[in-house]
């Protein structure tokens, strides 16, 4: 199975499509915000247009982390900002984030199947592990 190829092709498909007038990242956040009262509370005073732009940027850094196994400065800063000492994004919310991401990708990719789902999970998981590992630590190391 070509994990990177499956993921890359699916990612191109989801970014090139609108569902019910929404882009992939818009649909993701709409779902994520209603997935849990804790998520809704974390985003209560958030500029969502800015947040979507930040997610797109972070998403590319998560992909780079998968490809290189190296956390760049940006991903380190995101991990610090999401730690208990700052925004306090608990590890359990990353599971919900991933499930919401997968559900959104499923709706945006007409070719989504078990292999594509596995590819998404395998590509996203290293970055999620990195983020959750640093939740209770002073700061990440590269």
TAKARA-V553204 format. One record per backbone hydrogen bond with DSSP energy under -1.0 kcal/mol. CO is the residue of the C=O (numbers start at 1). NH is the residue of the N-H. If there is no record, write none. Layout:
BEGIN
[[CO NH] [CO NH]]
END
This chain:
BEGIN
[[1 3] [2 6] [3 7] [4 8] [5 9] [6 10] [7 11] [8 12] [9 13] [10 14] [11 15] [12 16] [19 22] [22 19] [23 27] [24 28] [25 29] [26 30] [27 31] [28 32] [29 33] [36 40] [37 41] [38 42] [39 43] [41 44] [43 46] [47 51] [48 52] [49 53] [50 54] [51 55] [52 56] [53 57] [54 58] [55 59] [56 60] [57 61] [58 62] [59 63] [60 64] [61 65] [62 66] [63 67] [64 68] [65 69] [72 76] [73 77] [74 78] [75 79] [76 80] [77 81] [78 82] [80 83] [81 87] [82 89] [83 86] [83 88] [90 93] [91 94] [92 96] [93 97] [94 98] [95 99] [96 100] [97 101] [98 102] [99 103] [100 104] [101 105] [102 106] [103 107] [104 108] [105 109] [109 112] [113 117] [114 118] [115 119] [116 120] [117 121] [118 122] [119 123] [120 124] [121 125] [124 128] [125 129] [126 130] [127 131] [128 132] [129 133] [130 134] [132 135] [135 84]]
END
